[in-house]
Amino acid sequence: MIIQNIGGENLCRLLKYTEDKKDCWLIYEVCQGKTMNEALFNVKGEFYKGERIYMVHHSNLYHCIRNNIRLMMDFIFRMT
């Protein structure tokens, strides 16, 4: 089942989730269009002194969900 998020992009059904001490991991369907990761994050990697360093840029959608618990609850509810 595909639903619409606040940006008009397609989101897919939440299949399950798991939690650890610091995070809640969402497992969801793969759909057409942007993935959930692409909608929330932009990850760029580069080499520095022989090691791969990653820079994560969070999207506006990520910040909206992170800063508004009601929006987060609605977001997860719509995926279930």
Secondary structure as GFF3:
##gff-version 3
##sequence-region A 1 80
A	DSSP	beta_strand	2	4	.	.	.	ID=ss1
A	DSSP	beta_strand	10	12	.	.	.	ID=ss2
A	DSSP	beta_strand	14	19	.	.	.	ID=ss3
A	DSSP	beta_strand	24	28	.	.	.	ID=ss4
A	DSSP	alpha_helix	36	40	.	.	.	ID=ss5
A	DSSP	beta_strand	41	48	.	.	.	ID=ss6
A	DSSP	beta_strand	51	58	.	.	.	ID=ss7
A	DSSP	alpha_helix	60	67	.	.	.	ID=ss8
A	DSSP	alpha_helix	69	79	.	.	.	ID=ss9
###
